[in-house]
Amino acid sequence: MNEAGEANEEAKQEKVEEQLEESLKMALTQEAKMRLGNVKLVNRELYYKAVQAILYLARSGRITGKIDDVQIKQLLEKLSVKREISIKRR
């Protein structure tokens, strides 16, 4: 029963991923989609934040046309948390 539950969860996850990909196809240019794919490989948390932001903007009608590479870069910069590390010597 446990294996069947896991398989069902995986199928649901795959379906959600496919729906996200379809939505992103309509909102992004090819270059922006490639950049977002690279971010997904490196930083999944930032990827999901960006996807949420893109889908929100698309559903609220704030996006006219497709998002290009420059706009994706700007969005990713705004969403990424930059930590400044300072070392103090005594």
Rosetta blueprint (number, residue, H / E / L):
1 M L
2 N H
3 E H
4 A H
5 G H
6 E H
7 A H
8 N H
9 E H
10 E H
11 A H
12 K H
13 Q H
14 E H
15 K H
16 V H
17 E H
18 E H
19 Q H
20 L H
21 E H
22 E H
23 S H
24 L H
25 K H
26 M H
27 A H
28 L E
29 T L
30 Q H
31 E H
32 A H
33 K H
34 M H
35 R H
36 L H
37 G H
38 N H
39 V H
40 K H
41 L H
42 V H
43 N L
44 R H
45 E H
46 L H
47 Y H
48 Y H
49 K H
50 A H
51 V H
52 Q H
53 A H
54 I H
55 L H
56 Y H
57 L H
58 A H
59 R H
60 S L
61 G L
62 R L
63 I L
64 T L
65 G L
66 K L
67 I E
68 D L
69 D H
70 V H
71 Q H
72 I H
73 K H
74 Q H
75 L H
76 L H
77 E H
78 K H
79 L H
80 S L
81 V L
82 K L
83 R L
84 E L
85 I L
86 S L
87 I L
88 K L
89 R L
90 R L
